[in-house]
């Protein structure tokens, strides 16, 4: 995990909570984040980490999955079940072999993941990318202007999406995916292209896209098991299909 230089300080520093039981990893991560201009809190076990997350309301959480006490997945599950934690940006730290845990973490609403061993500089860059998205300043964020499709409305500037007047609890990745699909109705996109165009990733596990599509379907489809809006084109990818009785497509 040796990198000689960290990225430049961000224009808008954040308060970041790091939960990792490896003291060396925690110190290195905290050091790089601090040099990048952020304020860092640390916890070495799940119970203390969950307590800090609830007490200080961080701007972003870096979460190891294997923790004493409450594990990382349970922390994520509990936070996502609360109003304050539903939209908290979360970056998971996972072992390379923990594919099942990584997928479960994404299903619970994690926004990104970094596999161990990792480059601290890459982690800081990913943190800053997630923060830009949460604040609506990412280069790949949708352009300003409301979107509408059927009973779904989306405001990119406020980062709010509603269906039938009810606000949808979307993670950063889900919001960006929905905005992209609303802007490109009827077009089929392979998973690799979605990963690159929606989130700006040139590498990564394609199952990440599958997980986010499944989670998004659970929130906007009448029957997620038989989706009408986000359909699968077998062997190709995914397509957004406005409902049949819609008069106007996404604006």
C-alpha positions in Angstrom: 0.0 0.0 0.0 2.9 2.3 -0.6 2.3 5.5 -2.6 4.5 8.5 -2.3 2.0 11.2 -3.3 -1.6 11.8 -2.5 -4.1 13.7 -4.7 -4.5 17.5 -4.4 -6.7 18.8 -1.6 -10.4 19.0 -2.5 -12.1 22.4 -2.8 -14.9 21.2 -0.4 -13.5 19.0 2.4 -15.6 16.3 3.9 -16.0 14.5 7.2 -15.2 10.9 6.7 -15.6 7.9 9.0 -13.2 5.0 8.6 -14.2 1.7 10.2 -11.4 -0.9 10.0 -10.0 -3.2 12.7 -6.6 -3.3 11.1 -4.8 -0.4 12.9 -2.1 -0.1 10.1 -4.8 0.1 7.4 -6.8 2.6 9.4 -3.7 4.9 10.0 -2.6 4.8 6.4 -6.1 5.5 5.1 -6.7 8.3 7.6 -3.3 9.8 6.8 -4.0 10.0 3.1 -7.5 11.4 3.6 -6.2 14.0 6.0 -3.5 15.1 3.6 -6.2 15.3 0.9 -7.9 17.9 3.1 -10.6 15.8 4.8 -11.5 15.5 8.4 -11.3 11.8 9.5 -12.9 9.9 12.4 -11.8 6.3 13.0 -13.3 3.2 14.7 -11.7 -0.3 15.1 -14.9 -2.3 15.7 -18.4 -2.4 14.4 -20.2 -1.3 17.6 -18.1 1.9 18.0 -18.2 2.5 14.3 -22.0 2.4 14.2 -22.1 4.7 17.2 -19.9 7.3 15.5 -21.9 7.1 12.3 -25.1 7.8 14.1 -23.6 10.5 16.4 -21.5 12.5 13.9 -23.4 12.0 10.6 -20.3 11.8 8.3 -20.3 12.9 4.7 -18.9 9.5 3.7 -18.2 6.1 5.3 -15.3 3.8 4.5 -16.3 0.4 5.7 -14.3 -2.8 6.2 -16.6 -5.9 6.0 -14.7 -8.1 8.4 -15.0 -6.4 11.8 -15.2 -7.5 15.5 -18.6 -7.1 17.0 -21.1 -6.0 14.3 -19.7 -6.8 10.9 -19.6 -4.3 8.0 -22.6 -5.7 6.2 -24.8 -5.5 9.3 -23.6 -1.9 9.8 -24.6 -1.1 6.2 -28.0 -2.8 6.6 -28.8 -0.8 9.8 -27.7 2.5 8.4 -29.7 2.1 5.2 -32.8 1.4 7.3 -32.6 4.9 8.9 -33.5 8.3 7.4 -30.1 9.7 8.1 -28.2 6.7 6.8 -30.3 6.0 3.7 -28.3 8.3 1.5 -24.9 8.2 3.3 -22.2 7.5 0.6 -20.4 4.2 1.5 -17.2 2.8 0.1 -16.6 -0.8 1.1 -13.2 -2.4 1.7 -13.3 -6.1 0.8 -10.8 -8.9 0.4 -10.4 -10.0 -3.2 -11.9 -13.4 -2.6 -15.1 -12.0 -1.0 -17.2 -11.8 -4.1 -20.4 -12.8 -2.4 -19.9 -10.2 0.3 -19.1 -7.6 -2.2 -22.3 -8.3 -4.2 -24.3 -8.4 -1.0 -22.8 -5.0 0.0 -23.8 -3.5 -3.3 -27.3 -4.9 -3.0 -27.5 -3.3 0.5 -26.7 0.0 -1.2 -22.9 0.5 -1.0 -21.7 3.1 -3.6 -18.3 1.7 -4.4 -15.9 -0.9 -3.3 -12.1 -1.3 -3.1 -10.4 -4.6 -2.8 -7.5 -5.4 -0.5 -4.6 -5.1 -0.9 -5.2 -1.6 -2.3 -3.5 1.6 -3.2 -4.3 4.3 -0.7 -4.1 6.9 -3.4 -6.6 5.0 -5.5 -8.9 4.8 -2.5 -8.7 8.6 -2.0 -9.5 9.2 -5.7 -12.5 6.9 -5.4 -13.7 8.6 -2.2 -13.5 12.0 -4.0 -15.3 10.6 -7.0 -18.2 9.4 -4.7 -18.2 12.7 -2.9 -18.5 14.6 -6.1 -21.5 12.5 -7.1 -23.2 12.9 -3.8 -22.8 16.7 -4.1 -23.9 16.7 -7.8 -20.6 18.0 -9.1 -19.2 14.8 -10.9 -18.2 15.3 -14.5 -20.3 12.4 -15.5 -23.4 13.6 -13.6 -26.4 14.3 -15.7 -26.8 17.8 -17.0 -29.3 20.1 -15.2 -32.9 19.9 -16.1 -35.8 17.8 -14.9 -36.6 14.4 -16.4 -40.0 12.7 -16.6 -41.2 9.4 -17.8 -44.7 8.2 -16.9 -45.1 8.7 -13.2 -41.4 8.9 -12.7 -39.8 12.4 -12.2 -36.2 13.1 -11.6 -34.4 16.4 -10.6 -30.7 16.1 -11.3 -29.8 19.3 -9.4 -31.6 18.4 -6.3 -30.7 14.7 -6.8 -34.3 13.7 -6.1 -36.4 11.1 -7.9 -40.0 10.4 -7.3 -42.6 7.9 -8.5 -46.3 8.8 -8.4 -45.3 11.7 -6.1 -43.4 9.5 -3.6 -39.7 10.1 -3.3 -37.5 7.1 -4.1 -34.7 6.2 -1.7 -31.9 5.8 -4.3 -28.2 5.4 -3.7 -25.8 7.6 -5.7 -25.2 4.8 -8.2 -28.9 4.0 -8.6 -29.8 7.7 -9.2 -27.1 8.1 -11.9 -28.2 4.9 -13.6 -31.9 6.0 -13.6 -31.0 9.5 -14.9 -28.9 7.9 -17.7 -31.7 5.5 -18.7 -34.3 8.2 -18.7 -32.2 10.2 -21.1 -31.8 7.3 -23.5 -35.1 5.5 -23.8 -35.3 2.6 -26.2 -31.5 2.2 -26.5 -29.8 -1.0 -25.5 -26.6 -0.6 -23.5 -24.1 -3.5 -22.7 -23.1 -3.7 -19.0 -19.5 -2.5 -19.8 -20.8 0.6 -21.6 -23.1 1.4 -18.7 -20.2 1.0 -16.2 -18.1 3.5 -18.3 -20.8 6.0 -19.3 -22.8 6.1 -16.1 -20.1 5.9 -13.5 -16.9 6.6 -15.4 -15.3 3.2 -14.7 -13.0 1.7 -17.3 -12.5 -1.4 -15.2 -14.4 -3.4 -12.5 -16.7 -6.3 -11.9 -19.6 -6.3 -14.4 -21.8 -7.9 -11.8 -21.8 -4.4 -10.2 -24.1 -3.3 -13.0 -26.3 -6.3 -12.6 -26.8 -5.6 -8.9 -27.7 -1.9 -9.5 -30.1 -2.8 -12.2 -31.8 -5.3 -9.9 -32.0 -2.8 -7.0 -33.4 -0.1 -9.3 -36.0 -2.4 -10.6 -37.1 -3.1 -7.1 -37.8 0.6 -6.6 -39.5 1.6 -9.8 -41.1 -1.5 -11.2 -44.6 -2.7 -10.3 -43.3 -6.3 -10.5 -39.5 -6.4 -10.3 -39.6 -10.1 -11.3 -41.4 -9.2 -14.6 -39.9 -5.7 -15.4 -41.6 -3.5 -17.9 -39.4 -0.4 -17.7 -35.8 -1.7 -17.5 -35.8 -4.8 -19.7 -33.0 -7.3 -20.4 -32.0 -7.8 -24.0 -30.4 -11.2 -23.6 -26.8 -11.4 -24.8 -26.6 -7.6 -25.2 -27.5 -5.6 -22.1 -30.3 -3.4 -20.7 -32.9 -1.0 -22.2 -35.3 1.5 -20.7 -38.8 1.2 -22.2 -41.3 3.9 -21.3 -44.7 2.4 -20.5 -46.9 1.8 -23.4 -49.5 4.4 -22.6 -47.0 7.2 -22.2 -47.5 10.1 -24.6 -44.2 11.8 -24.1 -40.8 10.3 -23.6 -38.1 11.6 -21.2 -37.6 15.3 -21.6 
